[in-house]
Amino acid sequence: MSLREYGGEGSDDSGKPKIFDEFDCPLCNANNPYGDGFKEKDEIRCYYCGQEYKVKIDDNGKLKLKEL
């Protein structure tokens, strides 16, 4: 999964949540840039296939997407 991320494991040094600015759709593999970014518990949508996901971040700070 290609993505750029900001912050540390789960949050940055100031305690703010980790913000991601893109994701690769698990369903269609399309890269989806998000200009405003997204964080854990946000709901996001693939701009290509339309699938919606709930954002989760695992203990290692990796992005996990759950289909809605």
C-alpha positions in Angstrom: 0.0 0.0 0.0 1.6 3.2 -1.1 0.9 6.2 1.2 2.5 9.2 2.7 1.9 9.8 6.3 2.5 12.4 9.0 3.1 11.9 12.7 4.4 9.0 14.7 2.8 5.8 15.8 -0.9 6.6 16.1 -0.2 10.3 16.8 2.5 12.9 16.4 4.7 14.4 19.2 2.0 16.9 20.1 -0.6 14.1 20.6 -2.4 14.9 17.4 -3.7 11.9 15.4 -1.6 10.5 12.5 -2.8 12.0 9.2 -2.6 10.1 5.9 -2.9 12.0 2.6 -3.4 9.1 0.2 -4.3 5.4 0.0 -4.5 2.5 -2.5 -7.9 1.0 -2.7 -7.9 -2.6 -1.6 -10.7 -3.4 -4.1 -9.6 -1.8 -7.3 -5.9 -0.9 -6.5 -6.4 2.8 -7.6 -4.3 5.4 -5.8 -6.5 8.0 -4.1 -4.9 11.3 -3.0 -6.7 13.2 -0.2 -5.7 16.8 -0.2 -7.1 17.5 3.3 -5.9 14.1 4.7 -7.7 11.6 6.8 -7.1 10.0 10.2 -8.3 7.0 12.3 -12.1 6.6 12.5 -12.7 8.8 9.4 -14.8 7.4 6.5 -13.3 7.6 3.1 -14.3 6.7 -0.4 -12.4 5.4 -3.4 -12.7 8.0 -6.2 -12.6 5.3 -8.8 -14.8 2.4 -7.8 -16.8 4.2 -5.1 -16.2 1.7 -2.3 -16.3 3.3 1.2 -14.0 2.5 4.0 -13.6 3.1 7.8 -10.0 4.1 8.6 -8.2 2.2 11.3 -4.5 2.4 12.4 -2.9 -0.7 13.8 -0.4 -0.8 16.7 2.5 -0.4 14.3 1.0 2.8 12.8 0.0 1.0 9.6 -3.2 2.1 7.7 -6.0 -0.5 7.7 -9.3 0.0 5.8 -12.5 -1.8 6.7 -15.2 -1.9 4.0 -18.5 -0.2 4.9 
